[in-house]
Amino acid sequence: MKKQALLPIIFLISIITSAQNVLKSDALYADQTPMEIKLSYSNKEVNKNTNDTTFIKTSMEFLHEGKWASIDVRLRARGNFRRAECYFPPIKMKIKKDQYKGTIFDGNKTMKLVLPCKLEAENNDNILQEFIAYKIYENISPYHFKTKRVNIDFTEQRGKKTKNFQLKGFLIEDDKRIAKRHEGRVFERFVHPMGMDHTTSVHVALFQFLLGNTDFSTAYQHNGKLLYSDKKIIPLPYDFDMSGWVNPSYATVNTTLGIKSVQDRVYRGFKREQQYFDQVRKQFIDKKPELMEMVASFESQFSEPKEFQNMFDFMNDFYEVIESDSMFDKIIVSKARTK
């Protein structure tokens, strides 16, 4: 067979293999039952001011299909603000292929582990609130990060002493997995928001408005990534803990936007043709029963009922705005940015 004839076959095989790898690595996220894991490390060691290539090594035990197993993982703290402010800094986790192969983590070389920030009564509820935010966006846009809840038996090493914590957390897939899923690639150059896909950009902006989140920049990829797929540049939002939706004790207010609380909503999206606003608005309204039911399904899992109720009321306030023609035009469309 000639070399030219082999090329299409080789290309087809590579596509099939890539798709199989993505499907295999989706197994972790398919079951939304929280996974039990055990970790032990020193917060002081993981929190050291080192560069992004410096990781500590430890083992992670996990319960899957009724059996405990253990794999070696490498961890580092991420996020300058959280590293300075949080007792439990959020973690970037790497797993070598010889460790994840054949396990439920197969195909997940890199993940983020989101942990509570402070030693506070509502810390686990804050984690649940942020996780629900990811699930909302998963229902809105096909371009989203997949997540997996975990219950963490965490042993903190303090010199010769140890202290144990029972924490809620969740894992976030790596952006390269999203790129594979959509046959694209991660895009790491500056792009003005108006150069990004219009529909997805309004998805992100209206979703961030729902959350009352101003701690992001699509242009500078602050708490967001860009995906290049199907000749479009697509924004991917993440990290929602500083939002009014979560409303944690450590949240800081961007007073330059004329707000006094993180629960004061400001639309941060850019001007687009009216059709995109109308299309995305309709999608949010059409999905209201489904989204409200999904959010309500988590009520019994909150430690503090007021934490759930505040979040649920906050979502109702969002729908009051977008279900009103006059309010939607006044608060969203007319406030869209031009620079």
LUMZAMI-547947 format. One line per field, with one value per residue (C-alpha): residue number from 1; x negated, y negated, z; residue in one letter. Coordinates in steps of 0.001 Angstrom, whole numbers. Layout:
<kebas>
resi <- c(NUM_...)
east <- c(X_...)
north <- c(Y_...)
up <- c(Z_...)
resn <- c(A_...)
</kebas>
This chain:
<kebas>
resi <- c(1_2_3_4_5_6_7_8_9_10_11_12_13_14_15_16_17_18_19_20_21_22_23_24_25_26_27_28_29_30_31_32_33_34_35_36_37_38_39_40_41_42_43_44_45_46_47_48_49_50_51_52_53_54_55_56_57_58_59_60_61_62_63_64_65_66_67_68_69_70_71_72_73_74_75_76_77_78_79_80_81_82_83_84_85_86_87_88_89_90_91_92_93_94_95_96_97_98_99_100_101_102_103_104_105_106_107_108_109_110_111_112_113_114_115_116_117_118_119_120_121_122_123_124_125_126_127_128_129_130_131_132_133_134_135_136_137_138_139_140_141_142_143_144_145_146_147_148_149_150_151_152_153_154_155_156_157_158_159_160_161_162_163_164_165_166_167_168_169_170_171_172_173_174_175_176_177_178_179_180_181_182_183_184_185_186_187_188_189_190_191_192_193_194_195_196_197_198_199_200_201_202_203_204_205_206_207_208_209_210_211_212_213_214_215_216_217_218_219_220_221_222_223_224_225_226_227_228_229_230_231_232_233_234_235_236_237_238_239_240_241_242_243_244_245_246_247_248_249_250_251_252_253_254_255_256_257_258_259_260_261_262_263_264_265_266_267_268_269_270_271_272_273_274_275_276_277_278_279_280_281_282_283_284_285_286_287_288_289_290_291_292_293_294_295_296_297_298_299_300_301_302_303_304_305_306_307_308_309_310_311_312_313_314_315_316_317_318_319_320_321_322_323_324_325_326_327_328_329_330_331_332_333_334_335_336_337_338_339)
east <- c(0_-1321_-2299_345_3083_1932_2200_6026_6039_3374_5271_8520_6800_5315_8769_10337_7498_7763_11544_11141_8621_10987_13898_11721_10650_14280_15019_13917_16535_19397_20436_21310_21302_18568_15402_13704_9999_7213_4327_1486_-974_-2284_-383_-3537_-5590_-3044_-2539_-6177_-6814_-8344_-7889_-5157_-7371_-8029_-5810_-5790_-5274_-2764_-336_3411_5714_9120_12192_13559_16076_15808_12019_9280_6305_3328_1416_-1513_-690_-2596_-1085_-1684_333_1921_3296_1310_4257_5324_1776_1520_5033_6121_5337_5903_4540_6109_3946_2661_2213_126_188_-2298_-978_-2355_-286_3055_3105_5822_7389_10464_8024_6856_6148_6069_2446_3213_6138_7006_8178_10425_10388_12040_10072_10513_11061_14673_18045_19280_16101_17550_20783_18725_17123_20557_21748_18806_19273_22932_21791_19740_22780_24937_22489_22229_25964_25540_22544_20947_17580_17075_14776_15888_15758_15786_16727_14498_14746_11240_9795_6877_4011_1899_-1694_-3007_-6573_-6324_-2610_409_3929_6897_9621_12740_13140_15355_13651_13801_11490_11433_10234_7291_7994_6117_8810_11493_9437_9223_12933_13694_10863_9180_6294_5673_5134_2692_2343_4063_7323_9736_13129_14773_12553_14058_17082_20148_22600_20179_18973_22531_22941_19924_20876_24490_23370_20848_23680_25800_22961_22326_18724_16384_13140_12349_11002_11581_9056_6219_7304_7732_9791_10423_8845_9289_10033_9520_12005_13911_12170_13563_11886_13971_13696_13723_14537_13376_12720_15948_15276_14936_18458_21639_22978_20459_20019_17105_15710_12464_14073_12777_14971_13912_15027_13849_17014_19205_20274_20121_20595_19715_23461_23984_24273_22538_22697_19109_19731_19062_21559_22758_25517_28928_29540_26849_28333_31787_30589_28679_31368_33960_31714_31336_35078_35987_33606_34871_36988_34145_31510_33615_34447_30769_29736_32566_31426_28348_30288_29993_26208_25619_24424_25938_29468_28940_26032_28290_31171_28985_27655_31121_32552_29590_30495_34129_32932_31028_34154_36139_33728_33578_37287_38159_37734_37093_34660_32778_32298_31413_29097_27600_27780_27306_24481_22451_18878_17277_13730)
north <- c(0_-3440_-5914_-8420_-5808_-5045_-8638_-8802_-5453_-6635_-9881_-7974_-5659_-8628_-10247_-7002_-6458_-10026_-9690_-6404_-8017_-10899_-8523_-6415_-9463_-10600_-7657_-9676_-12353_-10093_-9096_-12186_-10345_-11953_-9864_-9148_-10016_-10277_-12723_-13595_-16450_-19634_-22817_-24745_-22741_-22867_-26594_-27596_-30365_-28255_-28271_-26454_-23453_-22617_-19856_-17832_-14080_-12111_-9226_-9465_-6697_-6439_-4243_-2877_-73_831_1189_-1144_-1736_-4074_-6046_-8456_-12071_-15341_-18521_-22258_-25236_-27492_-31038_-33906_-35333_-31978_-30988_-34113_-34045_-30412_-27811_-25147_-26468_-25056_-22371_-21450_-17682_-15674_-11882_-9892_-7471_-4396_-5418_-6364_-3672_-1122_-3152_-5410_-8310_-6876_-9652_-12408_-13430_-16849_-18042_-20812_-19990_-22669_-22779_-24976_-28148_-28964_-27043_-28204_-26585_-27304_-26227_-22969_-24723_-27240_-24343_-22927_-26327_-26654_-23089_-23829_-26852_-24523_-22260_-25220_-26196_-22571_-22798_-26064_-25505_-22437_-24122_-23555_-21955_-18596_-18149_-15358_-15805_-14272_-13788_-14212_-12645_-15063_-14565_-17690_-17086_-19631_-18644_-15593_-16183_-15637_-17037_-15501_-17315_-16067_-18265_-18538_-19307_-18655_-17826_-19832_-18334_-19819_-22258_-20015_-17363_-19859_-20708_-17014_-16556_-19360_-18483_-21803_-23218_-25487_-29057_-31077_-34401_-37698_-38066_-40962_-39665_-40892_-38449_-35517_-33457_-35659_-33093_-31517_-34948_-35923_-32528_-33319_-36929_-36169_-33189_-35383_-37891_-35079_-34329_-37980_-37366_-40189_-38318_-37366_-38690_-36836_-39001_-38408_-34862_-35635_-32765_-31564_-29804_-30032_-27139_-27182_-24823_-24790_-28031_-29804_-31192_-30078_-31338_-28748_-30141_-28671_-29668_-31170_-31286_-35091_-35552_-36689_-33177_-31743_-34963_-33723_-35677_-36393_-37815_-41216_-43825_-45512_-49007_-50458_-48949_-51018_-48108_-47767_-44001_-40928_-40313_-43522_-42349_-44091_-42861_-42623_-41347_-43277_-44659_-42185_-42113_-41883_-38394_-36931_-38530_-37289_-33776_-33277_-34975_-32567_-29618_-30628_-31189_-27920_-26056_-27726_-24774_-22322_-24546_-25459_-21792_-20843_-23515_-22555_-18910_-19876_-21464_-18516_-18419_-21864_-22062_-25517_-25932_-29690_-29078_-27165_-29628_-32670_-30980_-29918_-33419_-34881_-32738_-33861_-37476_-36746_-35425_-38478_-40522_-38412_-37575_-41277_-42898_-46330_-45121_-42929_-45863_-48319_-46118_-43806_-45055_-48768_-48096_-45915_-47152_-48840_-48743)
up <- c(0_-906_1786_565_994_4539_5738_5998_7844_10285_10828_11486_13960_15826_16119_17386_19878_21143_21545_23416_25778_26517_27137_29422_31406_31726_34036_37057_36376_35236_38760_40808_44133_46283_46377_49695_49650_52228_52021_54337_53877_55475_54627_55456_52989_50157_50757_50336_47803_45073_41329_39438_38728_42388_43770_46976_46806_48844_48465_48010_49143_47493_47836_44562_44111_47789_47817_49025_46758_46832_44213_44408_43624_43375_44805_44828_46052_43431_43523_45069_47031_48428_49240_51399_52898_53190_55805_53137_49833_46648_45102_41683_41484_39061_38682_36634_34031_35791_38821_37235_34523_35177_38008_38095_37563_34237_31731_34362_34504_35959_38087_40508_44007_45502_49311_51931_52594_56272_59500_59740_60388_56864_55036_53708_52695_50716_48836_48051_46807_44433_43186_42401_40373_38154_37731_36668_33941_32855_32091_30178_27916_26293_26910_30618_33179_34519_38277_40853_44502_47150_50907_52261_55368_55630_58065_58416_59336_61840_62561_64827_65440_63227_63101_61326_59351_57587_54511_51468_48184_44474_41606_38368_35118_33243_30393_27945_28441_27408_24336_23394_23945_21502_19095_19810_21788_24747_23505_25630_23812_24635_22765_23120_24328_21112_19215_21140_20222_20749_22106_24574_25686_26613_28316_30499_31205_32158_34246_36103_36630_38112_40539_41326_40337_39325_40078_36487_33192_29945_28082_30556_31439_35112_36524_33018_30064_26308_23998_20220_18599_15309_14289_17369_20478_23437_27052_29856_33332_36658_40317_41637_45369_45542_44185_45853_45191_47674_49695_51832_54762_52888_49726_48646_46978_43732_44769_41430_39957_42261_44455_48238_48540_46466_46383_44393_40808_37896_34300_33024_29501_26310_23820_21217_18651_20336_18961_21241_24360_23401_22605_25861_27953_26547_27295_30953_31287_29554_31857_35028_36288_35649_37253_40285_40850_40579_43087_45465_45386_47409_50303_52693_52247_53748_57345_57789_56353_55991_53618_51271_51607_50889_47752_46599_47174_45277_42283_42441_42414_39199_37517_38586_36483_33350_33280_33149_29715_31221_33886_31426_29071_31846_33939_31299_27710_28348_30811_28449_28159_25179_26585)
resn <- c(M_K_K_Q_A_L_L_P_I_I_F_L_I_S_I_I_T_S_A_Q_N_V_L_K_S_D_A_L_Y_A_D_Q_T_P_M_E_I_K_L_S_Y_S_N_K_E_V_N_K_N_T_N_D_T_T_F_I_K_T_S_M_E_F_L_H_E_G_K_W_A_S_I_D_V_R_L_R_A_R_G_N_F_R_R_A_E_C_Y_F_P_P_I_K_M_K_I_K_K_D_Q_Y_K_G_T_I_F_D_G_N_K_T_M_K_L_V_L_P_C_K_L_E_A_E_N_N_D_N_I_L_Q_E_F_I_A_Y_K_I_Y_E_N_I_S_P_Y_H_F_K_T_K_R_V_N_I_D_F_T_E_Q_R_G_K_K_T_K_N_F_Q_L_K_G_F_L_I_E_D_D_K_R_I_A_K_R_H_E_G_R_V_F_E_R_F_V_H_P_M_G_M_D_H_T_T_S_V_H_V_A_L_F_Q_F_L_L_G_N_T_D_F_S_T_A_Y_Q_H_N_G_K_L_L_Y_S_D_K_K_I_I_P_L_P_Y_D_F_D_M_S_G_W_V_N_P_S_Y_A_T_V_N_T_T_L_G_I_K_S_V_Q_D_R_V_Y_R_G_F_K_R_E_Q_Q_Y_F_D_Q_V_R_K_Q_F_I_D_K_K_P_E_L_M_E_M_V_A_S_F_E_S_Q_F_S_E_P_K_E_F_Q_N_M_F_D_F_M_N_D_F_Y_E_V_I_E_S_D_S_M_F_D_K_I_I_V_S_K_A_R_T_K)
</kebas>
